[in-house]
């Protein structure tokens, strides 16, 4: 079973579209939205079964240039 996480991403000023394009080209996301407020992007991501969540995010997302900060929200199946 995959793990669903939501990741809020803050980009360096003026780079949101570039970061979003780089994410889209990597095809690692399920959904990607532009947001207002403290963070610039909201991404829904499914971590493959057997992968470490933190390592997967570090290796596949946080290597993208111009990402200043991220906030990951884990989800759990309860119903």
Buried (B, 14 or more C-beta within 10 A) or exposed (E): EEBBBBBBBBBEEEBBEBBBEBBEEEEBBEEBEEEEEEBBBBBBBBBEEEBEEEEBBEEBBEEBEBBEEBEBEEEEEEE
